[in-house]
Amino acid sequence: MSSPVERLKAAYLHLPVFLRIFFIRSLLIFIIWKALYLFVLAPTRVPDKYITKATAHSTSFVLGIIDHKLGPSIYYDGYENITVEVNNKRINSIRIADECNALELAVLFVGFLFSLPYTFKKQLLYSVSGLALIYLVNIIRCSMLALIYLSKPDFFFFAHHYLFIFIIYLIIFSIWYKYTMSFIHYLNAKN
């Protein structure tokens, strides 16, 4: 009888080489990112501070385009807060925390792309376009959450914790699927 570790090792060695590379790269990217983020970046809020601020300013801009009467403005109290004017009264419409700036999603997205042993050109192309799309979708998400909070506050919790998470992951998985299919065609053409 072989031990569970030996069975796991045997199963790993039976995987195609590109999958083994994928698992090793994924693990390394995850460990390096978490160590870098937790011990270096998070304590100084770099890059969170800048991404959160850009997210707040972009969200405020979009809210102003959607309804110029809202007159969105931003103030900081540990979070990027966007207030709007409703019935001649300033009220909070959304509070953007570092956790809402999509940085973790962006790292997860790019980490997956660079875990597959694909050409650097394809990795870069998908990374840049995917990151731009993730940022844009996050701005739309924050803007919609602000509007939902103002018009249907009872729906805010569901929209924030379920609906928009589902939508963003659906978009990310769609891009990953397209990328993986392109990678498989690349592998087939290479062999």
N, C-alpha and C positions, 0 to 999 in steps of 0.2 A: 504494500500500500504506500502510495506517495503522499507526502504532506500537502496541505493546501497551498503552501508557498511554492512547492515544486510544480503543482498543477497550474498555478497562476503563471509561473515562469514559462512552462511549456506552452500554455495558451498564448502568451505574449509572443513567443518565438514563432508561432504559426501565423501570426498576423502578417499581412503584406508590409513591406519595408516602409512605404509611405505612411501607413497608419502608425507604425512604431515611431517614426520621426514626428508625426503629428502629436502623439501622446507625450513624448519627451519634451518637445518644444512648448506644448501647452503647459505642462507642469513647470518648466523653467520660467516661462513668461509670467505665470501666476505668482510664483514664489518671489521673483525679482520685483514685480510690480507691487505686491503687497508689502514687501520689506521697504522698498523705496517710498511708497506712499505713507505707510504708517509711521516710519521712523524719521523721514526727512521732509516730505511734502506736507502732510496733514498738520504737523505742529506749526508750520509757518503759513499755512493756507495757500501755498503755491502749488499748483496753478488755480486752485478752487476760487480764490478771491477774485481773480480776473475773469474766469469763466462765468461765475455767478453774477458778477457785475455786468458783464456783456449780455448775459441772458436777461437780466432785469431791464437793462436799457433797450434791448431789442423787443422784449415783451411790451414795454411801455410804448415804444414806437408803433408796434402793431395795433395795440389798443387805441392809440390816437388815430390811426388810419381807419379802423373799424367804426369808431364813433368819436369824432373830434370834440363833441360836447363832454366827453368823459374827462378830458384834461388830465391825463395821467401824469403823476410825478413820483419820484423815487426818494425815499429816505432810508437811512441805515441805522439799525439798532442791534447789530449782531447778525442781522439778516438783511437782504435786499427787499424792502417793502415797496409795493406799488400802491399808491392811493389814487382814487378817482373821485370826481365830483358828481354827486347825485343829489338832485333837489337842493342845490346850493350848499351842500354839506360834504366835507372830505371824509371818505371812508376807506378803510383798507380793502383792497380787492384781492391781493395775493401777496404771499410772503415767500420769497425764493431762498431756500436754504442751500448750502453747498451740496447736499444730497440730491437736490433737484436740478443740478446743472448738467446732468448727463455725462459727466466725466467717467464714471464707472462703466456706463454703457459703451462709451467710445473706446475705452481700453479693452473691454471684453470683445467688442466688434473687431478691432484691429488685431488683438491677440489671436483670434481665430484665423484671420487672414494670414498672419505671419507664421502660424503653426503648420500650415500645409506647405510642403516643399515645392512651391510654385515659382514662376519667374518673378524677379523683383519688380519688373515693369508692371505686371498684373497686380501684384500686391500693393504697389504704390497707387495705381489707378483706382482700384477698389477702395483703398484706405481714404484717399483724398475725397473722392465723390461720396463715399459712405459717411464720412465724418461731417461733411457739409450737409448731407441729408439729415443726419441725426440731430445736428444743431438746429436746422430749420424746423424739423418736426417738434423738437423740444420747445422752441419759441411759440409755435402754433399751439402746442399742448398747454403751456403756461398762460397764453392769451385766452384760450378757451376756458381754462379753469377759472380765470379771473371773471370772465363773463358769466359762467355758470354760478359762481359764488354770488354774483350780484343779482342774478335773475331767478335761480333755482337752488338756493343754498342747501336744501335737503338732498339734492343730487350730487353735491360736491364730493362727499366722501367716496361714493361709488365711482365717480368719474376719475378722481385722483388716484385711488388705490387699485382699481380694476380696469376700467374702460381704456384709459390712456396707456396703461402698462401693456395691456393686450395689443393695442394698436402699434406701439413702438416696437414690441418684440415681433409682431407679425411682419413689420417692415424689415427689421434686422434679419429675421430668419429667411425672408424672401431674397434678400441680397446674398446671404450666405449660401442659399440653395443655388442661385444663379452662378455664384463664384465656384461652388463645388462642382456643378455640372461642367463649367468651363475647364476646371482642373482635370476632371475625368476625361474630357475630350483631349486635353493636352497630353495626359498619360497614354491614352490609346494611340494618339498620333506618334508619340515618342517610341512606343513599342512596336 
